[in-house]
Amino acid sequence: MTRTPLRRRLDVTTVLAVLLPLLTVAALLLVRPDVPTPGPRPPEQTPLTRAVAICPSGDPEAYVTSVSDVGGPIDFRLGDREGSADIEPGRITTLDGGDGPLVVRADGEVAPGLLAGRFASPVAAAECRAPASDQWFTGVGSGARHTSVLELVNPDAGPAVIDATLYGVSGIVDAPDLRGVAVPGRGVVRLDLGKVIPRRDELALHVTTSRGRVSASIRDRYAELGTGGSSTDWLGAQPEPARSNLLLGLAPGSGLRTLTLLNPGDSETRARVQLVSPESVFTPSGLDEVVLAPQSVTRVSLSDLLGTSAADGTLGLLVDAPQPITASVRSYVARDLSHAVSGLPVDEATTVLAPVGDKRLLLAGASRSGSVSVTALAADGSVLAEERTEVLPGRGYALDLPRRTALVTVTPRQVSVVASLLVSEAEGPGRGSTVVRLRPQVTSGLVASVGPGLP
Amino acid sequence: MSAPPETSAPTVAVLLVSHDGARWLPAVLEGLAAQTRPVDRVVAVDTGSKDESADLLDAALAAQHGPALRVPGSTHFPAALDLGLEQLAAAGAPPEWVWVLHDDANPAPSALATLLAAAEQHPEADVLGPTLREWPSLKRLLEVGVTISGTGRRETGLERGEYDQGQHDDVRRVLAVNTAGMLVRRTVLEELGGLDDQLPIFGNDLDFGWRAAAAGHTTIVVPQAVVFHAEAAHRGIRRTPLTGRHTHYQERRAALWTLLVNSRTRALPIQVLRLGLGTLLRMVGFLLVRSVGEALDELAALVSVYSSPRRVLTARRERRQRHGEGAADVSDLLAPPWLPYRHGLDFVSDLAAAATHQAADVAERRRAAALERDPSSMVTRRPTLDDEDAFEDTGVVARFLTNPIAVLLALFVVAALVGAREAFGSVVGGGLSPVPESVSDWWGLHLESWHALGQGSAVPAPAYLLPLALLGSVLGTTLTVSALLVLAVPAGVWGAWRFLRVTGRLVSPQGAPRWVLLWGATTYALVPVVSGAWGDGRLGPVVTAVLLPWLAHAALGFADPSADRRWRAGWRTALLLALVSAFAPVAWLFGLVVGLVVVAAAFAIVPSAMRDRSTWGPPAAAVLTVPVLLAPWWLPSLVHGAASGLVLDVGRLPLPAVDTLDLLSGRIGDLGAPWWLGVLVLVAALGALLPRATRIPVLVCWIVALVAGVLAAVLGNLTVTLDTTTTPLGIGFLVVVLQGALVTAATLGGQGLAAATLTHVGARRTLVSLVAVVAAVVPLGGLVWFGIGGHDGLADTEDTDIPAYMVQSSMTGDEHGILVVRGSVEEGLDYVVRRGDGVTLGEDEILTRTPEDTAFTDLVQTLLSRPGPDVVDRLATQGIEYVVMPSPADGDVAALLDSTGGLVQASAEDRETRAWQVGRALDEQAVEGPTDWLHLGLVVLQGLAIVVVAVLCAPTTERRRR
């Protein structure tokens, strides 16, 4: 039997039956849609055209200046007095009118340079800032020994409303009187926490603005029971909880020193407390990790630890935690109250007004090795000192400035540092200390990227 | 005066009127001469015949009765009758009876005798009529007495072409009898003034009968008397200056006239209204069957009668004077009032049946054409009936229950309805916006050239709003969208079944086995659901999946052997392609490419056939008509910078991105069934290439798939960057087409496999069973997945974050806009202006395609970064009443707005949502815009085009009497 070779001609339909599906699938394989996912559209930085600075009630006098190259007119309301004045670069203008809060406005090219300051005697310094929607005050009291007054200033014509959350050592404290607090247009509301919600424990306060703009500040008072001695100072606000909190500025001498920590998170965390000295940042012996319960305030007494080391040159504390927390140190030394609150890193030139007293500029928390220039000006604008210092991470620096210094400008070069000015008066009626934080100077405003959205 | 006793039998005179009747006259005259009861006198009147009619009359009658009366051609029938009467009177001894005959009415020999006998039996009868039978067929009945319906229709009570089998043999009273063969007492004829001069040719018999009845005379029909009638004038065989070319006009005019001048006074106003509206309705009917001439005749007749009310009133007055106030009631003699509605229903159902069936038998017609060419051809062998087809004549229920396919289909539909439960009632979500409260919103969007949306837009409304508005006018808006979604699968299975059955029959005379059809139809019907388009509320793929089988079905008509049917298929395809393109704009592009490929291939394969214009013309017409049918959307989109809308799917943006696996497995978006279910269809379509018998049609399906694939490869990689977002092009339709092509290929392959298996036993059968089981997984799996539910992103309502009182305020006017701002300063802020009832179905497409109003964006940016009183003033002039930042509002921006003079803080249910009222008077003209006459013209063009194409694609029905 022979088998004929099968030479079947390749059928057209067979060829197509192979070819068409292959071509179809090949065409479909080319489909790779590349649809960009819409990313964030960052805002644009533009020079500030409208600035407002608010100082809490204090001494009848307040000080304003321009830290930019441009001077010009400003409007202000100090207590009950409304007026306008001119500010000049490098020169301090004194406003007086009353002990009520100060609201200063600057429009146009003057706006970026507006800087205000207010002090009290015995030496104390308030922070004059623009209104903020979120402010954290750690280490507030409402008892007989330690009590605080919350002052709310509304610079605008419309009403404003704030909500304050009060944290205690065992969690959030129910304080209905602090919820939905209305501040009338151009009005001030003062809440004495001792009267609103008397408590004996350490507290922390989170103030949020739900309507309008409000500047909140805390005036803290510490009284020695029995001896009749007492002292007040302002407690600075922290804009948001942070994992790393650098508290610079411990009043010299020995006394009561209390570290107050707030864990606003929902879970427990641990904080490590280190001391910052010119040589290093180190964990002192005898100070274990601090366990922070959720949504609670924890008080750590550092009186024993710092009783001696402040004299040894401890500049401040570094508190680290895996979750964001807030922190402050209250020092009651030589019958004077002062606070060191979490500092804000600055990477560009910033200026602060200083009260009368011996001045020491504290620097730490350098992000890398770099240099910082420091200029000290007198009230009339004359340069008293100009220094340049190299900074390294993990070290602290202290620079003594001339006593006459009224304006301190810190200019970091390719580095960001945390800086505080420790002002002390050893003698006289104004005896005491205060800490003035250097904050980033707001010279530009954010203009959001605005576009039509999907219906 | 008394008649002589020997002539006690009544005298009868014949009045014969002729006009160009030489064709029939010899027979008529013969018939007259052959009467068993001879007539006493004959008066013939010839109205200016151009043929030898008058001579014929003279030749036959002049000797005995004198020459025919020759009068001019303009003399109409009533006048001719009057002249005849005058001549009778002039000759003296007027007869008792007058027998009217036409030149095309041939009496049977016994006709006169029977009529006179009946007159004797029924002495009350004054008018008698014979049975009229068709001439020359002689058997079919034309009239056994007539009456008129309320709409003016001449009612004979006979079926068309009914044979005279003695079924109407009772002498009975009727309203009127035809003048052809009418025996009437001369006195009555004279008393009533003869026929109405206003009715020259048609309808004068009805009017006469009515007047006679009203005057108390009796008209009877004597069925045993027979006259054969050619109806020459009615059928247009004979044209006279009086009938003109428009016999329908004359008939209709006569009907209107008769009704208006004879109806009772109290019924007159309603009759006027009814006839006017009825005429419009009848015109639509005539247009539907492409009888444009008759439609215009209808209108002309109405205008002619209605434009001379004085003549009507005069005629009514004459009638009133003639029979006084005591007119007899004729309502018993008129047609029953329900009759017109029954005729209307018959017409509509005839039309619907014709429309739905006209494409179904393309396979049969091709086979018949092949049979004509080559009677011995194999393909022409008639299929033998399946066992399944040979139903015994049992009850419907028994037939249904004993048919497993029917039961399974019913279960499938029920399961699909259960799966679609989320879409019952109000439905929104995914790509589907809520519907507006009233359908007038949809009409407004479609008709208006300027929309008060956002900051005002001239971008045209999407094309699918017109079909939605039409449907919504009947169902309401909520039910329309709900019905589209709920009925998607049942409608899909219906269309797919019909399409696959016809394709199966095109391939082989036996067609596809029903089990294979069931698989194909159910698998395809589930495509919109398992693709995820249904769950994402994507109307485009859902509706196009339902329409695609019908479109393909219509396109099969291009293969019809008859050129006329090919053209009709072209128009039908155009209409359906336009409808599909309205819901999925890419469909037109696809149609264009497929058309080019098919026509090019046809030119290559059969160049001779393609030289015929009726071969390539219909597909070309189908594709090129679509832009005209969608003109109000198409052209303004290009003009107003919204051309991207021509390649985007309908619904909310961004559209789901479709990648390779999606296309292969038939998925759109992320809400589809498991992808491997779809891949099984692909495997089945690949396997379908194996059976040799059906390989060529399967290859055709693959060509379609290839075209869709190439188009997808081109379009699928492109994106469109609009001002609001970046979105891929809308190729959901191509996914549907791919699935359709694959399912069709698999079905045809199954058909080939089944045919091949019939001749084999053993291992091969086992293999086929295995394939069948695996294939069944696809529809079953899809159905179970859908039935379980919970895969969709649909809901009943949607939270808008806007306080209710603001929405209420915004409903009061277009200028009460709400500026909604979302986002943060860090991430960027987006704004939307909400007006009226918010963004509803059909408005997304306008808003997203509208170019950004950069001046307004700058205003919003200033408002959100450096607000001042001047900004607030400008907001008011732009028609913004509220500014809302839904939760979570950016605190910094909110603080800024709080501090702005002129903005008043407003409340919101949610504390995190911030809102402000613009404390200025709003500008009422804020969002008003110009009227674009181009758009209006295009809307009119579209309406006309739709009517014309609809008429062109409608089946022709022959409603004229033969």
Interface residues (C-beta under 8 A of the other chain):
Chain A: T13 L16 A17 L20 P21 L23 T24 V25 A27 L28 L29 L30 V31 R32 P33 D34 V35 P36 P38 P40 R41 P42 P43 T49 R50 P131 S133 D134 P155 D156 A157 G158 P159 A160 T208 T209 S210 R211 G212 R213 G445 L446 V447 A448 S449 V450 G451 P452 G453 L454 P455
Chain B: G454 R652 L653 P654 A657 V658 D659 T660 L663 L664 A685 L686 L689 R692 R695 I696 V698 L699 W702 I703 A705 L706 G709 V710 A712 A713 G716 N717 T719 D723 T724 T725 T726 T727 P728 V820 R822 G823 S824 V825 E826 E827 G828 L829 D830 Y831 V832 R834 V839 E843 D844 L847 T848 E852 D853 T857 V860 Q861 L864 S865 R866 G891 D892 V893 A894 A895 L896 D898 S899 G901 L903 V904 Q905 R911 R914
